[in-house]
Amino acid sequence: MCGRFINTNKINKLKKIFDIKQNNESLEDTPSYNIAPSNKVNIIINNTYLQIEKAEWGIKYKIPSNFHEKQNQQYKTFINSRLETITEKILFKESFFKKRCLIPANGWYEWAIIKGKKIPHFIEVSPQETIYFAGIWKFSNFKLSPKKTFSIITKAANKLIDDIHFRMPVILTSNEAMIFMEEKEEIYLKNNFISTIEEDLNYYPVSKYVNSPLNDSKTCIKPINIKEYEHDFSSIV
């Protein structure tokens, strides 16, 4: 899965890479080292032409707790969408074909379980090279609001990082990202899709400082020695 990531990319840089002509002064250009679900993020969508918009991380789906008592409806939030089933799920299928998006990033976090403790790790293409998560977007409620929400597409983790987590976001180079946005069929992103950039992935442990979404600074990605966790449990090997 992908539950936290960083984005330090400047909007002007993204505009040059994707030849985006739009001029939206309301977009923020502040780097973030700890993006969490429900945060508003700059994403790239194809709305006749490529443009950058701000969207909330997490597609909300209204689920009736009792189909005969629709007043008891609850919402479930999907921050990730599985590549293996994305063309089968009603919630995601239409977006996969008509509302794809790119989420610029420079790495993401996963929590490995070591000696029963969750240890945060930062995964990147060193050093914090720009990558793009493949995603889908939806209107939160088109009848009431044009606000956009998005979900990151995930797949099985590759052999370089599956010790940390068994899932990973679908990552793309800028060239792969363009193909993903232009191709309207599912052919390009098959279940066994492997980006050319995946072979360069690496990871390292970071401080529990990142555990709180309120902490948002370079400290989040600062490498630490795994032995710094020894005060929590004895003998890490």
C-alpha positions, -999 to +999 in steps of 0.1 A: +000+000+000+010+036+001-001+056+031+024+085+033+047+101+007+067+132+000+066+158-028+092+185-032+086+192-069+081+227-080+051+234-101+071+252-128+093+221-132+062+199-137+048+223-162+080+221-183+082+183-182+045+179-193+043+211-214+015+224-192+004+259-202-021+266-174-016+295-150-033+287-117-020+311-091-040+294-063-018+263-064+006+260-035+043+253-043+054+243-008+074+210-004+059+184+019+078+156+036+049+139+052+017+138+030-011+118+046-046+107+036-071+136+035-044+161+026-048+182-005-022+175-031-012+188-065-020+161-091-018+161-129-051+153-147-060+151-184-091+173-188-089+176-226-053+188-220-029+182-191-033+205-161-023+206-125-051+207-099-053+203-061-072+172-050-079+155-017-062+121-011-089+095-006-119+086-026-150+084-004-177+058-011-210+059+006-218+024+020-253+018+034-250-001+067-284-015+060-297-014+024-333-010+038-323+019+060-305+043+037-304+069+064-278+049+082-252+054+055-215+055+062-185+065+041-154+044+034-123+061+022-100+044-004-065+059-005-053+030-027-067+011-056-054-024-065-041-027-100-051-063-102-089-056-098-092-019-108-110-028-141-135-050-122-146-028-093-175-005-101-160+022-078-128+024-098-134+011-133-149+043-149-121+064-134-094+041-146-106+046-182-117+082-180-102+100-150-066+090-146-041+112-128-004+114-119+007+121-084+042+137-084+064+123-056+100+119-045+095+088-023+071+071+001+071+056+036+063+021+047+064+005+082+083-028+085+076-050+114+108-059+133+107-078+165+070-070+167+076-032+164+066-010+134+097+007+121+092+035+095+113+033+063+117+057+034+116+043-001+130+063-030+149+063-062+180+080-048+184+108-041+147+117-039+144+116-077+111+127-091+087+098-098+050+097-105+024+075-088-003+063-112-037+072-099-074+078-105-096+106-094-133+113-088-155+142-078-163+140-041-200+147-050-205+163-084-240+174-076-229+193-045-193+201-051-167+200-080-140+191-054-117+163-067-105+133-047-079+107-058-066+072-051-031+058-057-029+026-078-009-001-060+005-035-070+026-063-055+060-050-043+091-060-062+120-081-048+140-050-038+115-038-013+091-066-004+110-071+029+095-038+040+059-043+026+042-066+002+025-038-017+039-007-034+025+022-055+026+019-093+055+042-100+062+058-134+090+077-152+079+109-170+078+090-203+057+062-188+035+088-171+027+104-205+018+070-220-004+062-190-023+095-193-027+093-231-036+056-234-073+051-229-072+013-227-059-009-199-033-024-221-004-004-207-009-011-171-013-048-169-012-067-135+025-075-141+035-039-150+071-031-140+085+004-144+120+008-158+128+029-127+119+001-102+154-014-105+168+017-088+146+016-057+162+016-023+152+022+013+165+031+047+150+034+083+139+068+095+128+082+129+094+077+144+091+114+140+073+106+107+046+087+125+027+120+132+013+137+101+018+170+119+055+166+115+065+179+081+102+187+076+133+171+062+137+154+096+111+129+083+135+115+057+167+117+078+184+082+079+189+067+113+208+037+125+183+008+132+200+004+166+185+036+177+153+016+182+170-007+207+155+013+236+121-002+225+133-038+223+164-057+229+188-072+203+178-061+168+197-082+143 
